[in-house]
Amino acid sequence: MAGGQNGAAAVEVRDLRCRYADRIALDGVSFEVGRGELFGLLGPNGSGKSTIFRVLSTLLRPDGGVARVLGHDVAREPATVRRRLGVVFQSPSVDPILTVQENLVHHGHLYGLGGENLSARIAAVLPRIGLAELRRERVGRLSGGTKRRVELAKALLVGAEVLLLDEPSTGLDPGARRDFLAFLRELREQDGATIVLTTHDMDEADRCDRVVILDRGRVVANDTPDALKAALGGDVLVVQAAEPDALREKIRGRFGLEGQTVDGTLRLERPRGHELVRDLIEAFPDDVRQVTYGKPTLEDVFIHLTGHRLSDAGAA
């Protein structure tokens, strides 16, 4: 589904390259986001997702390649792109002293809106975001998830066709995060909004229609979350052993399975993993300390593709 759900791409990135001094931030990144998609850029700190966000939001000019939003080149037509793009930054951009409505009024003024036109737009946007009853509430008194909705209301107020969100659930508790992600899906389904978000949260990425996984400035996978997990071909087993590298060689010789040693544990992929648990314990009772298994997650996909955990990649 490279082109997304509804034909022509809303966002096109081709061979994007960026560097900061001696560090390569993006090394030939390419992907497309279809109109009406909820699309995730998943990766650790330093993977390049924030640089892509800055390029798409016209804050950074790439060193090479092309990025387009709704057919407009972000480097050559930044003003046009900004008029059709709604951006929600990781750091809040709402004024906590002002009410919800006052925040929207001031944001509308920045885009040249005013009078009855602005009032009508505010009246139309607030119910869509579930903020109609909170319009006179000071933003500083709202919950983290509700503040994020105010950010979205600002983007929708000016007619944004593509929403670009940088780590949108940062600072939210698990319940608020789930509610906010459910709201994004509702916004996409009811309004046909195209939503692109950056994240290092697996649950957040799992709720996207499609995900690009980034590692060290490169795309290592691009597909639906279900397809990425299904590609692993079965259950994932994590084996605790005194000498995981030695056990990996024994398993290769006995069962013909290739494993990965990650953080002092041995990871194996096998359909019907519960049968392999039994076989491992019977074959190597003195080597195996503990075995756990389960269906693949996006974390497992990342480890399979890169050889390290997402959190470890961020630290590196």
N, C-alpha and C positions, 0 to 999 in steps of 0.2 A: 504493500500500500504506500509506495514511495510518494505518490502524489496526493495522498490523503483521501478524504471521503467524497469531496464534491468537485472533483476535476482539477482545475488550474490551481497551482500552488499559491498559498498566501505568503509564504516565506521561502526564498531560494538562497542557498549558500553554496558557492562553488569554489573549491580549492582555496579556502580562506587561510591567509597566513598573517601572523602578527608576532612581533618579538619585543621584549623589553630589555634593552642593552644586550647582554650576552645570552639571555634566556629566551628560548623559543616558546611562545605561549600557544600558538596555533600553527600546526604543521600540515597544511593541506586539508582542512576540514570541509566536507561537503554533505549536505542533506537538504530535504525539502519538507515543508509543513503544508498539508492540504487545508483548504478552507473548511472551517468548522471542526478542526481537530483540537483536542487537548493533548499537547505535545510536551514531552519532558526531555530536558538536557540533564542527564545524570552523571555525576562524577565527583571525585574528592576535590578539596581545595588544591589549586594548582593544575587542574585537569584542562582548563581552558574555557569552562562554561561561563564564567563571569566575563571573560574577554569577549566571547560571542555576544553576551548580553549588551556589553558596552558598544560593540560594533552595530548591532541591530537597532539600538536606541539612539544611534547617531552621535554618541559621545566619543567614539574612537574611530579613527580612519585606519583601515587595514593596510598592511604593507604589501599585500598581494591578494589576488582573487576577487570575487564579486559577491555581494550580499544584496538581495532585493526584498522589499516588502511591498506586496500587492503590485509587483512589476516595476517598482521604482528603486533605482540604485541608491543605497543609503549614503554613499560617499558623494555622489554627484547631485542628488536631489534631497538633501536632508530636510529642508523645510516642508516639502511635499510629504515625506515619510512621517514627520512629526504630527502633521495634521490628521493622519489616519491611524496613528499608533497610540495606544494607551500604555503607559509605563508605571509599574508599581515597584519601587525600589525596596531593597531589604531594610533600609533604615526608613522609619516613618516620615511621611511628608505632609502630615496633617497637623494643624495647629490645635493643641489640646485645650486652649483657652476658649476657642470659638466653638459655636454649636455646629452640628452636622450641616445644617443649611448654610450657615455663614461660611464654612469651609468651601462648600460648593459654589456659593456666590463669588467668592474671591478667585476661585479657580476659573470660573467662567469668564470673569473680567480679564484674566491673563490671555484668554483666547479671543478677546474682542466681543464677547457676548454680553448682553445687557437687556434691561427692560422686560417687556412681556415675553420675548423669545427665551431669555434665560429662565424666567419664572416658570414657563411652560415646560422647559427641559427638566428643571429640578423636580417639578411635580410629576413628571413621567418617570424619571429615573429612580426616585426614592422607593416607590412600591416594588419595583423590579428587584431591588437589592434588599428588600425587607427592612427599610429604614424609615418608612413613613411615620411611624409612631415615635421615632426618636429624633425627628428633625430639629427639635429645639433643645436637645440634650447636648451638654458640653462634651466634646470628644474625649477629653481627659478622663471622664467618668465611665467610659465604655470599656467593655472587655477587649482583650487583644484581637479575638476573631472579628468582633464588630468593627473595630478600628480598621481592620483589613478590608471590610466591606465598604467603609467610607472611601478608602483608597480606590477601590474598584468603581464606586459611584462617580468619582472625579474623572476617571478615564472614560466611562460611558457617557458622561454629561456632554462631552465635546464630540461625540460621535465616533469614537475609536472603533475600527473594524478588526484590529489585531491587538490583543492584550499581551503584554510582555511583563512577566513577573519574576523577580529575582528572589529566590529562597522565600516564597510567600508565607510559609508556616513557621519561620524562625521566631522563637519566643513564645509560641502557642503551646498550651498543654495538650496532651493527647486527644482529649475530647474536643477541644476547640479546633485542633488540626483536622480531625475527621469531619467535623461540621463544615469547615471552610472548604475542604476538598470536595465534599458532596455538593456544596453550593456552586463551585466552579463547574462541575459536571452538569448541574441544572442550568447554569447560565449558557453553557455550550449547547445543550440539548434544546432549550426553549428559544434562545435568541440566535443560535447559529454562530456564536462568537468563536473566533480562532484564538486559542490561548496557548502561549509558549511560556513554560516555566523552567527555571533552573533549580536543581535540588541535589542534595546528597542523601536524602531520606528515601529509603527503599519503599516504604508504604506509600509515600507520595508518588513516586515513580510508577508503582504498580497500578495506580488508579488512572494513569494516562492512557490515551488511545494508542500511542506509539512513543517509543523511547530511543534516544540516541545515547549510547554509553561512551563517555570520553575518558581517556587516560593519557596524561602527559602530552596534551595538545593534539591528540589524534582520535578519530572515531574508531572504536573497536567493535561496535555492534549498532544495528539500526533496525528495529522491528517492534512488533507488539510485545508487551510483557509476557503474554502467554506463549507466543512463539519462541521468544528467547529462552524461557524456562524449559519448554518442550525439547529444544535442541540439545539439551544435556543428556537426553535419552534414558531417563529413569530416576531412581532415588539417589540422594547424596548421602554417603556414609562418612562420618568423622570418627577416626580411630585414634584413641589415646594409647601411646606405646612408649616404652623406655627409650627405644631407638627407632624412631619412625622411618628414617632413611633405609635402615637395614630391613625393616619389615616390608617396606615398599618393594624391595628387590625380591624378597621371599614370595610375596603375593604375585608379583609379575611371573616368577618361575612356576608357581603352583596353579594359578588361575588365569594367567595371561592378561591380567588387568593392569592398566597404567594408572598410577596415582600421582597426587601432588602433595608435597610436604609444605604446609603453610603454618607459620606460628607454632612449630613444634608438634603439629598434628598431621595425620595422614588422611587425605580426602580421596574418596573413591566414588565413581558414578556407575550405577548398575540397576537395570530393571529388577523389580521384585527384591528390593534391598534387604528385606527381612530374612530371605533365604541366605544371602551372603553373610549376614551377621552370624547366623548359626555356623556356617562353614568356616568362617574366620576363627571363631572361638574354638571349634573342634580341631582345626589344623594348627593353630598357633596359640595354645592355651597359656604358654609362658611369656609370650610377647605382647598379647593384647590385654590392656588394662581396662578399657572401656570403649564401647561402640554406641554411637547414636546415629539414627538415620531419619530421613524425612523427604518430602517432596522439594524439588529445587525452588530456591528463591532468587531474586535478582542479585542478592549478595553472592550466591553460589555462581551465578552467571559471570559476575565481575571477576571472581577468583579464578574461574575456569579460563577466562580470556586473558587475564593479566598475570596470574600467578601470585597475586597478593590481595589482601583485603582492601576494601575501599578506604577504611580508616587509616591503614598503614600507608597507602598511597598519599593521602593528605599530609601525613606527618613527614613523609619524604620530600 
